[in-house]
């Protein structure tokens, strides 16, 4: 769960009407055709009690959470409540859409407490905006820094943690310019000089990359997507130690290790996946980077 300035804020109404499964199937159908998402560990997943689903953000964060969340809803009937960065609530109209139609909640301890008291299942991306703003060479590298709020909340409420790995989306785009390029440009140096770079972009860490998809467009390549649900990680025996920094760090590393293990499973599956149509192979051809 990302750190926010809204830890004292609470959304007053956590109720929302989820879309029908018919609508969800129709909504995700074009996505499934184009990206052919594969799901592993879902059939064996124990959904008898709520859990905190922890996943990795992929480039720009556009093809990671909702595909497996919708699949979980369609096949298991589980609604995941997403905890999202407070910046979403600064965008008119969009904030109403994600809150009322998708059940998204502003990330804060107070809101997480409320959801867990309700026994809702929750999805979080500890990497937050930093993990979305990829730089070259950061594919499938977790950027969680010292963020341990998600394990703290899980331990305090005795919530199991379920790691969910997302692989494939990093191949939908090629990074043309990353934060390093932009910050070293004359414009980036100007942003540093006037203080904007540090205040709004943390000197590039929160600056999204310039990307290219098919050809010279930003339309994503149809890379196959792979998702893997790992085994539940129990936090019950650490409930009384939820506020202990060392225990938090231990649990965070345990979740990271589990998620990295799911990555390796998916990498192996992808490497041996020969199911590629001609049109998919053609559209997934990457143009060389301009500096190559």
C-alpha positions in Angstrom: 0.0 0.0 0.0 1.5 3.3 -1.1 2.2 6.0 1.4 -0.3 8.8 1.2 -1.1 12.0 2.9 -4.6 10.7 3.5 -4.1 8.3 6.4 -6.6 10.2 8.5 -9.2 10.2 5.7 -12.0 7.6 5.5 -14.3 7.0 2.6 -17.7 7.3 4.2 -19.5 4.8 1.9 -17.7 1.6 1.0 -20.7 0.0 -0.7 -20.8 -0.3 -4.4 -22.7 -2.4 -6.9 -20.3 -4.6 -8.8 -21.1 -5.1 -12.5 -22.9 -8.2 -13.6 -20.8 -11.2 -14.7 -22.4 -10.8 -18.1 -21.1 -7.2 -18.4 -17.7 -8.3 -17.1 -17.4 -11.0 -19.7 -18.3 -8.6 -22.5 -16.0 -6.0 -21.2 -13.0 -8.3 -21.0 -13.6 -10.2 -24.2 -11.7 -7.9 -26.6 -8.8 -7.8 -24.1 -8.7 -11.6 -24.0 -8.7 -11.9 -27.7 -5.9 -9.4 -28.1 -3.6 -10.4 -25.2 -4.7 -14.1 -24.7 -4.2 -13.9 -20.9 -3.2 -17.2 -19.1 -4.0 -17.8 -15.5 -2.2 -20.2 -13.2 -3.0 -21.3 -9.6 -6.5 -19.9 -9.8 -8.4 -23.2 -9.9 -6.5 -24.3 -6.7 -7.0 -21.0 -5.0 -8.7 -21.1 -1.6 -11.2 -18.3 -1.5 -13.1 -19.4 1.7 -11.8 -16.4 3.6 -10.8 -12.9 2.6 -7.2 -12.1 1.8 -4.8 -9.3 0.8 -3.7 -9.9 -2.8 -0.3 -8.4 -3.5 0.9 -7.9 -7.0 3.5 -6.1 -9.2 2.9 -3.2 -11.4 3.9 -3.4 -15.0 4.9 -0.5 -17.3 2.4 2.3 -17.0 0.2 0.0 -14.9 -2.3 -0.5 -17.7 -2.3 -4.3 -18.1 -1.8 -5.8 -14.7 -4.5 -5.6 -12.0 -7.9 -5.7 -13.7 -7.4 -8.7 -16.0 -6.8 -11.1 -13.1 -9.3 -9.3 -10.8 -12.0 -9.8 -13.4 -11.0 -13.4 -13.9 -11.2 -13.9 -10.2 -14.6 -12.4 -10.1 -15.9 -14.5 -13.1 -14.5 -17.8 -11.9 -14.6 -17.5 -8.1 -17.1 -14.7 -7.4 -14.5 -12.7 -5.5 -14.6 -8.9 -5.7 -11.3 -7.3 -5.1 -11.3 -3.8 -3.6 -8.3 -1.9 -4.9 -6.4 0.6 -2.8 -5.2 3.3 -5.1 -3.0 6.4 -4.9 -4.6 9.6 -3.8 -3.7 11.2 -7.2 -6.6 9.4 -8.8 -9.0 11.5 -6.7 -7.6 14.7 -8.2 -9.0 13.8 -11.6 -12.6 15.0 -12.2 -15.0 12.4 -13.4 -12.4 9.6 -13.2 -12.6 9.6 -9.4 -16.3 9.0 -9.5 -15.9 6.2 -12.1 -13.3 4.2 -10.1 -15.0 4.7 -6.8 -18.7 4.1 -7.8 -18.2 1.6 -10.6 -15.1 -0.3 -9.7 -15.1 -0.1 -5.9 -11.7 1.5 -5.8 -10.8 3.1 -2.4 -8.2 5.8 -1.7 -5.1 4.2 -0.1 -4.8 5.0 3.6 -4.6 3.1 6.8 -8.0 4.2 7.9 -9.6 3.0 4.7 -7.7 -0.3 4.8 -8.9 -0.8 8.4 -12.5 -0.3 7.3 -12.2 -2.7 4.4 -10.7 -5.4 6.5 -13.3 -4.9 9.2 -15.8 -5.5 6.5 -13.9 -8.7 5.5 -13.4 -7.5 2.0 -10.7 -9.0 -0.2 -8.2 -6.3 -1.2 -5.6 -5.8 -3.9 -2.5 -3.7 -3.4 0.6 -2.8 -5.5 3.3 -1.9 -3.0 5.5 -0.4 -5.8 2.9 2.3 -6.5 3.7 5.0 -9.0 7.4 4.3 -8.9 6.9 0.8 -10.3 4.7 2.1 -13.1 7.3 4.7 -14.1 9.7 2.1 -15.5 13.2 2.9 -16.6 15.1 0.7 -19.1 16.2 -2.6 -17.6 13.6 -2.5 -14.8 11.3 -5.1 -16.2 10.0 -7.3 -13.4 12.1 -5.6 -10.8 10.1 -4.9 -7.6 10.4 -1.2 -6.5 8.9 -1.5 -3.1 11.7 0.4 -1.2 10.8 0.6 2.5 7.0 0.2 2.0 5.8 -2.2 4.6 2.3 -0.8 5.3 0.6 -3.6 3.5 2.2 -6.3 5.7 1.6 -4.2 8.8 -2.1 -4.1 8.0 -2.3 -7.8 7.1 -0.7 -8.8 10.4 -2.8 -6.5 12.5 -6.0 -8.0 11.0 -4.7 -11.6 10.6 -5.2 -11.4 6.8 -3.5 -14.0 4.6 -1.4 -12.5 1.8 -1.7 -14.0 -1.7 1.0 -13.0 -4.1 -0.1 -12.6 -7.7 2.6 -12.3 -10.4 1.9 -10.5 -13.7 4.2 -11.2 -16.6 4.0 -10.1 -20.3 2.9 -6.5 -20.1 6.5 -5.3 -20.1 6.7 -6.6 -23.7 3.7 -4.6 -24.9 5.9 -1.4 -25.1 9.4 -0.3 -25.9 10.8 2.5 -23.8 12.0 5.3 -26.1 12.9 7.8 -23.3 13.0 7.1 -19.6 13.3 9.4 -16.6 17.1 9.4 -16.9 16.9 10.6 -20.5 14.4 13.3 -19.6 16.1 14.5 -16.5 19.4 14.9 -18.4 17.8 16.9 -21.1 17.7 20.7 -21.1 14.1 20.6 -20.1 14.8 18.2 -17.3 17.6 20.4 -16.0 15.2 23.4 -16.1 12.7 21.4 -14.0 15.4 20.7 -11.5 16.4 24.4 -11.4 12.8 25.6 -10.7 12.2 22.8 -8.1 9.5 21.0 -10.0 11.5 17.9 -10.6 11.9 17.2 -6.9 8.5 18.4 -5.8 6.3 16.5 -8.3 8.5 13.9 -9.9 11.0 13.0 -7.1 13.8 13.8 -9.5 12.5 11.4 -12.1 11.3 8.5 -10.0 7.7 9.4 -10.6 8.1 10.4 -14.3 6.4 8.0 -16.7 8.5 6.9 -19.7 7.9 7.7 -23.3 6.9 4.5 -25.0 6.3 2.9 -28.4 4.1 -0.1 -29.2 3.3 -1.3 -32.7 5.5 0.5 -35.2 5.8 4.1 -34.3 2.5 4.2 -32.5 1.6 3.9 -28.8 -0.9 1.1 -29.6 0.4 -1.8 -27.4 1.8 -5.0 -29.0 -0.3 -8.1 -28.4 2.1 -9.8 -26.1 0.6 -12.8 -24.3 0.0 -12.0 -20.6 0.5 -14.5 -17.8 -0.8 -14.3 -14.2 0.1 -16.7 -11.4 -1.7 -16.9 -8.0 0.7 -18.1 -5.3 0.0 -19.9 -2.1 -1.5 -18.1 0.8 1.0 -16.6 3.3 -0.5 -16.7 6.8 0.1 -13.7 9.1 -1.9 -14.9 12.1 1.0 -15.9 14.4 2.5 -12.4 13.9 -0.7 -10.5 14.8 0.7 -9.2 18.1 3.9 -8.1 16.4 2.2 -6.1 13.6 3.9 -2.9 14.8 7.4 -4.4 15.1 9.7 -3.1 12.2 11.8 -6.2 12.1 8.7 -8.5 11.8 7.3 -6.2 9.1 10.6 -6.4 7.2 10.6 -10.2 7.5 7.1 -10.5 6.2 7.8 -8.1 3.4 10.8 -10.1 2.3 8.8 -13.3 2.5 6.1 -11.8 0.1 8.8 -10.5 -2.2 10.5 -13.9 -2.4 7.2 -15.6 -3.1 6.3 -13.1 -5.9 9.7 -13.5 -7.5 9.2 -17.3 -7.4 5.9 -16.9 -9.2 7.8 -14.8 -11.8 10.2 -17.6 -12.5 7.3 -20.0 -13.0 5.7 -17.7 -15.5 9.0 -17.1 -17.3 9.5 -20.8 -17.7 5.9 -21.2 -19.0 6.3 -18.4 -21.4 9.6 -19.7 -22.7 7.9 -23.0 -23.6 4.7 -21.5 -24.9 4.7 -22.1 -28.7 1.0 -21.0 -29.1 1.6 -18.0 -31.3 -0.5 -17.1 -34.3 1.1 -15.4 -37.4 -0.7 -12.1 -36.7 0.5 -12.1 -33.1 4.1 -12.9 -34.1 4.0 -10.2 -36.7 2.6 -7.5 -34.5 5.0 -8.4 -31.6 8.1 -7.7 -33.7 10.0 -4.8 -32.1 11.7 -2.0 -33.9 15.2 -1.4 -32.6 15.7 1.4 -30.2 16.9 4.6 -31.9 20.2 4.5 -30.0 20.8 0.9 -30.8 
